[in-house]
Amino acid sequence: MSSMSLFGDVEHINTHAHLEGERFTAVFGELTVDLTRQRLAPGDHAISAYALFGQVTIRVPDDAGIHLDGSAIMGQTGYEWRSEDNEPHSAGGLPEIEFETAPVRLRITAVALFGEVKIVRVVTGERTAPALSVEPLPEMSSNTGSYEGETRRIASL
C-alpha cells in the first residue's frame, strides 16, 4: 500500500484494516494519505512518511493513538486537529486519546528534508445524514408488452 508522488499530487485512500511498514514519499510533489475511510483494526500499526522538497499529509481518525518519531532538515513535521470537512479545530477542549491506552495505535516515522510531513487528526463526531424525500414508485402494469426492434450480439471476451 505504499505510494509515491514525484512532481505531482497524489491522494491515497487506505483500504486495509492493518498497516505494517507502508511508506509514503513525496518528492517535489504533494501526497495525501487518508486513513479515515477504512476502520483500522485494534492493535499496533506502523507507517513511514518522507518529504523531499514536497509535502505528505496523513489524515488519521481521532480515536487512534499516535506516536510520532519525526526529524526535519530545513523542513517541518507536526500534527493538527481538523473536522471531516477540513475545518481547523483548536486542540484545547478536544479529548486526546493517549497512545498507550488507545485501541488503535499508530506509529509514524516522519522525515522532512526541505519539505513537510503533517499529521492531521480528523475529528469525526456523530454523523447524521439529512432526511431524503422519497416518492413511491408507480405501480407496475400487468401488461408487460413485447420488445420490437433490432438487436445485436455484444462480443464477449
Summary of the structure (lengths in Angstrom):
residues: 157
radius of gyration: 22.9
end to end distance: 30.3
largest distance: 75.4
contacts: 405
relative contact order: 0.21
helix: 0%
strand: 49%
